[in-house]
């Protein structure tokens, strides 16, 4: 059973478009990273059937995590979550702009890079035409 505190699902739809699911599920979908270094390294996982790829590297004491997916129907990762030695943390908040590049970039400031690091897609979106509904407003 999944705790309500650990999983959230939002539905959004626009006229003529498939329903878009926005989801956060930290009860699963974690991958362990090798010790980060300045050169990019790569890891990936499947969440709800979609391949999500991470590129990660260091900038000083900061860990940079890029996330993206080439899977059809996958929209975007909005914000990752990181588990550091079992404790969940979120990245530094900063404006990402109005136009998506398809790659989400998160910065984890001043974290212990020698611990067990496990990213999770955090908040992500995908299309689900099976959840399309029509609401008639009068």
Secondary structure by P-SEA (a helix, b strand, c coil): ccccccbbbbbbbcccccbbbbbccccccccccccccccccccccccccbbbbbbbbbcccbbbbbbbbcccccccccbbbbbcccbbbbcbbbbcccccccbbbbbbcccccccccccccccbbbbbcccbbbbbcc
